[in-house]
Amino acid sequence: MRLVNGEETVCEKRSENRGRKARTGVEQTSPSPALDEAVQSSEPCIVRRPDGQKLRVLSVFGTRPEAIKMAPVITELQRTPEVESRVCVTAQHREMLDQVLELFDIRPDYDLDLMRKNQSLSQLSARVLTMLEPIFGEARPDWILVQGDTTTAALAALAAFYGRVKIGHIEAGLRSHNKWGPYPEEINRRVAGVVADLHFAPTESARRNLLVEGIHGSQIFVTGNTIIDALRLVQLRAWDPSPLRDAIQGLDPQRTKIIIVTAHRRENFGEPIIQICEALRRLANQYGDRVRFFYPVHRNPNISDPVHRLLSRIPNIILSDPLEYLPLVHLMKRSYLVLTDSGGIQEEAPALGIPALVLRDVTERPEAVASGNVRLVGTDPNRIVEEVSRLLDNRSEHKRMAQAANPYGDGHAAKRIVRALCMEKAPKTAPAPHQCPDLVGRVN
């Protein structure tokens, strides 16, 4: 934000997009033969608008999870010469967002800097709507891309609809079928789905949800989840292990198992987070130095206050500030088990072969539950203690969960998404020499 005549106004475009090297993950064959041709091609998609100008795509996001999942798509857009890619961040989460922007070398063209202490969802929503309108007028995008289920995603999609701009929804179709869980994400995702023009579903289950809701099959692409793309990118990066010193210092991996805990969602405010802490206290006492819990605590006082009050004096529970994404990934790779209420970790843990117990009663990601990677345990202390004990005491049960098939794709979702945009805008006659290959992930 900047001040003009003493009043806040939308910041100007920060800088011209700078050239960035394309980063690609390890190649993996897509299970769909026609998609193989698309994802294995080293040629960028060539697309021109009917007026011969570049396709203008504006990616809008505001939180760390969105940034992680959007980063591979932005990288792919930037390596596509006939696409003009711009980025707008709302900074719904300021500090945690900035960490990811730096990690993936994303330089926003627009930064709304909307984070305010203790702002309500209504206040945030109003600010997103009103502040995006002039940006859409200046950028004149052909497409707005939003990701997932945040307030930024829902309200950016709604603002684009009001401005008659086409909307692509990444990670579309996830449903818990319970509007209060996850809250407010379930309704945010539905709002984005109602107004979207293209739906990039990560799985077949998500595609079916969209079809049941009346979305025409021609608007749906099954792409895989971009979180797998992001994991492939960051595992190639050099990293500083010092943030993990407390977690791994003096640790004998043959004797002591690391268990990561992340719990921060709104539906776990109040009594649920107290129950989670009670379960952790009991497990820490029961297993002693056989386990070390590592809990990067969200800064929201609804979480941080009870967690520090109840757990800070237990020696084998390490409480830390939120970890940056790269150390978190490497810590997960060294962990025996994850306890989480996070949506993203429900996808990352299966990809890394780590069992995950989900501290929620419902999930909009049933695929990993069905495949065996993930188990819903809720917030009842007795149930949490029972399920964690089962995995600590029964190696074969742990092995079964760890070796279950990852249901979230092959790491080429971003390329499929950009190719789908190419197909939507490519000329119907006299195609360019490198016209995008057909995608069988598209449902007819």
C-alpha positions in Angstrom: 0.0 0.0 0.0 1.0 3.6 -0.4 -0.5 6.9 0.8 -1.9 9.4 -1.6 -3.2 12.7 -0.1 -3.2 11.1 3.3 -5.4 8.1 2.2 -4.5 4.5 1.4 -4.9 3.5 -2.2 -4.0 0.4 -4.2 -0.3 0.2 -4.7 1.0 0.8 -8.2 2.4 -2.0 -10.3 5.6 -2.7 -8.4 7.9 -3.7 -11.2 8.0 -5.2 -14.6 8.1 -8.9 -14.6 11.7 -10.0 -14.7 13.0 -12.9 -16.6 13.1 -16.0 -14.5 14.6 -19.4 -15.2 12.0 -22.1 -15.6 12.3 -24.7 -12.8 11.1 -28.2 -13.5 10.8 -31.2 -11.3 11.9 -34.7 -12.0 10.2 -36.1 -15.0 7.5 -38.7 -14.4 5.3 -40.3 -17.0 1.6 -39.2 -16.8 -0.8 -42.1 -16.7 -2.8 -40.6 -19.5 -1.2 -41.3 -22.9 -2.4 -38.0 -24.6 -1.3 -36.1 -21.5 2.1 -37.6 -21.8 2.6 -35.7 -25.0 1.7 -32.4 -23.3 3.7 -32.8 -20.1 6.8 -34.3 -21.8 7.1 -31.6 -24.4 9.9 -29.2 -23.8 8.3 -26.6 -26.0 6.2 -23.9 -24.2 2.6 -23.6 -25.3 2.2 -21.1 -28.1 -1.1 -19.1 -27.9 -2.3 -15.9 -29.4 -5.5 -14.0 -28.8 -7.6 -13.3 -31.8 -6.2 -9.7 -31.9 -2.7 -11.1 -32.0 -1.8 -9.8 -28.5 -0.4 -11.9 -25.7 -2.8 -13.7 -23.4 -3.0 -11.7 -20.2 -3.2 -13.9 -17.0 -3.4 -12.4 -13.5 -2.8 -14.8 -10.6 -4.3 -13.7 -7.3 -3.5 -15.2 -3.9 -3.0 -14.1 -0.3 -1.8 -16.9 2.0 1.2 -19.2 2.3 -0.6 -22.4 1.1 -2.0 -20.6 -1.9 1.5 -19.2 -2.8 3.0 -22.7 -2.5 0.5 -24.2 -4.8 0.4 -21.3 -7.3 4.2 -21.0 -7.6 4.6 -23.9 -10.1 1.7 -22.4 -12.2 3.3 -18.9 -12.2 6.7 -20.5 -13.2 5.0 -22.2 -16.1 3.2 -19.1 -17.2 6.4 -17.1 -17.1 8.2 -19.5 -19.4 5.3 -19.3 -22.0 6.4 -16.5 -24.3 3.0 -15.6 -25.6 1.5 -15.2 -22.1 1.8 -11.9 -20.2 1.8 -13.1 -16.5 1.1 -10.8 -13.6 0.8 -11.5 -9.9 -1.4 -9.8 -7.3 -1.1 -10.7 -3.7 -3.6 -9.6 -1.1 -1.2 -10.5 1.8 -4.0 -12.0 3.8 -1.1 -13.6 5.7 1.8 -11.2 5.5 5.0 -12.7 6.9 4.2 -16.3 6.1 3.3 -15.3 2.5 6.6 -13.3 2.1 8.6 -16.4 3.0 7.2 -18.3 0.1 7.5 -15.4 -2.4 11.2 -15.3 -1.6 11.6 -19.1 -1.8 10.1 -19.3 -5.3 11.4 -15.9 -6.5 7.9 -14.5 -7.1 7.8 -10.7 -7.3 4.3 -9.4 -7.1 3.1 -6.8 -9.6 0.5 -5.7 -7.1 0.5 -6.0 -3.3 -2.7 -5.0 -1.4 -1.1 -5.6 2.0 -4.5 -6.4 3.6 -3.4 -8.1 6.7 -4.8 -6.4 9.8 -4.7 -7.7 13.4 -7.9 -9.4 14.4 -9.8 -8.3 11.3 -13.1 -10.2 10.8 -13.8 -12.3 7.7 -16.4 -9.6 6.6 -13.9 -6.8 6.9 -11.3 -8.8 4.9 -13.8 -9.7 2.3 -14.9 -6.1 1.8 -11.3 -5.0 1.4 -10.5 -7.7 -1.2 -13.5 -6.8 -3.3 -13.0 -3.1 -3.3 -9.3 -3.1 -3.8 -9.2 -5.6 -6.6 -11.6 -3.6 -8.8 -9.1 -0.9 -9.9 -6.3 -3.5 -10.4 -8.5 -5.4 -12.8 -9.2 -2.2 -14.6 -5.5 -1.4 -15.0 -4.3 -5.0 -15.8 -7.2 -5.8 -18.1 -6.6 -9.6 -17.8 -8.1 -12.2 -20.0 -8.0 -14.7 -17.1 -7.9 -14.5 -13.4 -6.4 -17.6 -11.6 -7.3 -18.3 -8.0 -6.4 -21.3 -5.9 -8.2 -23.3 -3.4 -10.6 -22.2 -0.6 -9.3 -19.0 1.0 -11.2 -15.8 1.5 -8.9 -14.3 -1.1 -9.8 -17.0 -3.6 -13.5 -16.7 -3.1 -13.6 -12.9 -3.2 -11.1 -12.5 -6.1 -13.3 -14.9 -8.1 -16.4 -12.9 -7.2 -14.6 -9.6 -8.1 -13.6 -11.1 -11.4 -17.2 -12.2 -12.1 -18.4 -8.6 -11.4 -15.8 -7.3 -13.8 -16.8 -9.9 -16.5 -13.3 -11.5 -16.4 -12.9 -15.2 -17.0 -11.9 -17.2 -14.0 -9.8 -20.3 -13.7 -10.1 -22.1 -10.3 -7.1 -24.3 -9.3 -7.8 -27.2 -6.9 -11.5 -27.0 -7.8 -14.1 -29.5 -6.7 -13.0 -30.4 -3.2 -16.0 -30.9 -0.9 -16.6 -31.9 2.7 -20.4 -31.4 2.3 -20.4 -29.6 5.6 -20.5 -25.8 5.5 -19.1 -25.5 9.0 -16.1 -27.8 8.4 -13.7 -26.6 7.3 -14.9 -23.1 8.1 -15.1 -20.9 6.1 -13.2 -22.8 3.4 -16.0 -25.1 2.3 -18.2 -22.2 1.3 -15.3 -20.2 -0.1 -14.5 -23.1 -2.5 -18.2 -23.4 -3.5 -18.4 -19.6 -4.2 -15.3 -19.8 -6.5 -16.8 -22.9 -8.2 -20.1 -21.2 -9.0 -18.5 -18.3 -10.9 -15.4 -20.1 -12.4 -15.2 -20.6 -16.2 -12.6 -23.4 -16.0 -12.2 -25.9 -13.1 -8.8 -27.5 -12.6 -9.8 -30.5 -10.5 -6.9 -32.3 -8.8 -8.5 -35.7 -8.7 -11.3 -37.8 -10.2 -13.3 -37.4 -7.0 -13.2 -33.6 -7.3 -14.3 -33.9 -10.9 -17.3 -36.0 -9.9 -18.3 -33.4 -7.2 -18.3 -30.7 -9.9 -20.4 -32.8 -12.3 -22.9 -33.5 -9.6 -23.2 -29.7 -9.0 -24.1 -29.1 -12.6 -20.7 -28.0 -14.0 -20.5 -28.9 -17.6 -17.8 -31.5 -18.3 -16.2 -29.3 -21.0 -15.2 -26.9 -18.2 -13.4 -29.4 -16.1 -9.8 -30.5 -16.4 -8.3 -33.2 -14.1 -4.7 -32.0 -13.6 -3.3 -33.5 -10.4 -2.5 -31.2 -7.5 0.1 -28.5 -7.9 1.4 -29.3 -4.4 3.3 -32.2 -5.9 4.9 -29.9 -8.4 5.9 -27.6 -5.6 7.4 -30.4 -3.6 9.5 -31.5 -6.6 10.8 -27.9 -7.0 11.8 -27.3 -3.3 13.4 -30.7 -2.8 16.0 -29.7 -5.3 16.9 -26.5 -3.4 19.8 -26.0 -1.0 18.6 -25.3 2.5 19.7 -24.2 6.0 19.0 -26.8 8.6 19.5 -24.4 11.6 15.7 -23.8 12.1 15.4 -27.5 12.9 18.2 -27.6 15.5 15.7 -28.0 18.4 13.9 -30.8 16.6 16.9 -32.9 15.7 19.7 -31.9 18.1 20.9 -34.9 20.0 18.3 -37.2 18.4 19.0 -40.9 18.0 16.7 -41.8 15.1 16.9 -45.4 16.0 15.4 -44.7 19.4 13.5 -41.4 19.2 10.8 -40.7 16.6 9.9 -37.2 15.5 6.2 -36.4 15.3 5.2 -33.2 13.7 2.1 -31.3 14.9 0.3 -28.6 13.1 -3.1 -27.3 14.4 -4.4 -23.9 13.6 -7.8 -24.0 11.9 -10.7 -21.9 13.0 -12.9 -24.9 13.8 -10.3 -26.0 16.3 -10.3 -22.7 18.3 -11.5 -23.0 21.9 -12.1 -26.4 23.4 -10.8 -28.5 20.4 -7.3 -27.1 20.7 -7.3 -27.7 24.4 -8.3 -31.3 23.8 -5.5 -31.7 21.2 -3.0 -30.3 23.8 -4.3 -32.8 26.4 -3.7 -35.7 24.0 -0.1 -34.4 23.2 0.6 -34.1 27.0 -0.6 -37.7 27.6 1.4 -39.1 24.7 4.6 -37.2 25.7 4.3 -38.6 29.2 3.5 -42.1 28.1 6.4 -42.4 25.6 9.0 -40.2 27.2 12.2 -40.0 25.2 11.0 -42.5 22.6 9.2 -39.6 20.9 9.9 -35.9 20.2 6.9 -33.8 19.2 7.8 -30.7 17.1 5.0 -28.2 16.9 5.5 -25.0 14.8 2.8 -22.9 16.5 0.6 -20.5 14.4 0.8 -16.9 15.6 -3.0 -16.5 15.9 -3.5 -16.0 19.7 -6.5 -18.3 19.6 -4.0 -21.1 19.0 -0.7 -19.8 20.4 -2.0 -18.8 23.8 -3.5 -22.1 24.9 -0.7 -24.2 23.2 2.1 -22.3 25.0 0.1 -22.3 28.3 -0.5 -26.1 28.2 2.6 -27.5 26.5 5.6 -25.2 27.0 7.0 -27.0 30.0 7.0 -30.5 28.6 10.6 -31.4 27.7 9.8 -33.7 24.7 7.4 -31.3 23.1 9.3 -28.6 21.2 7.3 -25.5 20.4 8.6 -23.1 17.7 7.6 -20.2 15.6 6.0 -21.2 12.2 8.6 -22.8 10.0 9.4 -21.6 6.5 8.3 -24.1 3.9 11.6 -25.6 2.9 12.7 -26.6 6.4 9.2 -27.9 7.0 9.4 -30.2 4.0 12.8 -31.5 5.1 11.5 -32.0 8.7 8.5 -34.0 7.3 10.9 -36.2 5.4 12.6 -37.1 8.7 9.4 -37.6 10.6 7.7 -40.8 11.7 4.2 -39.3 11.7 2.3 -36.1 11.3 -0.6 -34.8 13.3 -2.4 -32.1 11.5 -5.5 -30.1 10.7 -4.0 -28.6 7.6 -5.4 -29.3 4.2 -2.0 -29.0 2.4 -0.2 -31.4 4.7 -2.9 -34.0 4.0 -1.5 -33.9 0.4 2.2 -33.5 1.2 2.5 -36.3 3.7 1.3 -39.0 1.3 3.7 -37.7 -1.4 6.5 -38.0 1.1 5.4 -41.4 2.5 4.6 -40.1 5.9 1.4 -41.3 7.7 -0.9 -38.4 8.7 -3.5 -38.4 11.4 -6.0 -35.5 10.7 -7.3 -33.6 13.7 -10.7 -32.9 12.1 -14.0 -34.7 11.9 -14.4 -34.2 8.2 -12.1 -33.7 5.2 -12.6 -32.4 1.7 -9.7 -34.6 0.7 -11.1 -38.1 0.9 -8.7 -39.6 -1.6 -5.8 -40.1 0.8 -8.2 -41.5 3.4 -9.4 -44.0 0.8 -5.8 -44.9 -0.2 -4.7 -45.4 3.4 -2.2 -42.6 3.7 -4.4 -40.5 6.0 -6.8 -41.2 8.9 -9.4 -38.9 10.4 -9.1 -38.9 14.2 -10.9 -35.7 15.2 -10.0 -33.8 18.4 -11.1 -36.3 21.1 -8.0 -36.9 23.3 -8.7 -40.6 23.8 -9.0 -41.2 20.1 -5.8 -39.2 19.3 -3.9 -41.2 21.9 -5.2 -44.5 20.7 -4.3 -43.8 17.0 -0.9 -42.4 17.7 -0.1 -45.3 20.0 -1.2 -47.8 17.3 1.3 -46.3 14.9 4.1 -46.1 17.5 3.6 -49.6 18.8 2.7 -51.5 15.6 5.4 -51.1 12.9 3.4 -53.0 10.3 0.5 -50.7 10.7 2.8 -47.7 10.2 4.4 -49.3 7.2 1.0 -50.0 5.6 0.1 -46.3 5.9 3.5 -45.0 4.8 3.5 -47.2 1.6 0.0 -46.4 0.4 -0.2 -44.9 -3.1 -0.1 -41.1 -3.4 -3.4 -40.1 -5.0 -2.5 -36.5 -5.9 -0.6 -36.7 -9.2 2.8 -36.9 -10.9 4.1 -33.3 -10.4 3.0 -31.9 -13.8 -0.2 -30.3 -12.8 1.0 -26.7 -13.6 1.9 -27.6 -17.2 -1.6 -29.1 -17.7 -3.2 -26.0 -16.3 -1.3 -23.7 -18.6 -2.0 -26.0 -21.6 -5.7 -25.9 -20.8 -5.6 -22.1 -20.9 -3.8 -22.3 -24.2 -6.6 -24.5 -25.6 -9.3 -22.1 -24.5 -7.7 -19.1 -26.3 -5.9 -20.7 -29.2 -7.4 -19.8 -32.6 -9.9 -22.2 -34.0 -8.4 -22.1 -37.5 -4.8 -21.8 -38.8 -3.3 -23.0 -35.5 0.2 -22.0 -34.6 3.0 -24.5 -35.3 3.2 -25.5 -31.6 -0.5 -25.7 -30.9 -1.2 -27.2 -27.5 -1.7 -31.0 -27.6 -5.2 -32.3 -26.7 -5.7 -33.1 -23.0 -7.6 -36.3 -22.1 -7.9 -34.8 -18.6 -10.6 -32.7 -20.1 -14.1 -34.2 -19.6 -16.4 -34.3 -22.6 
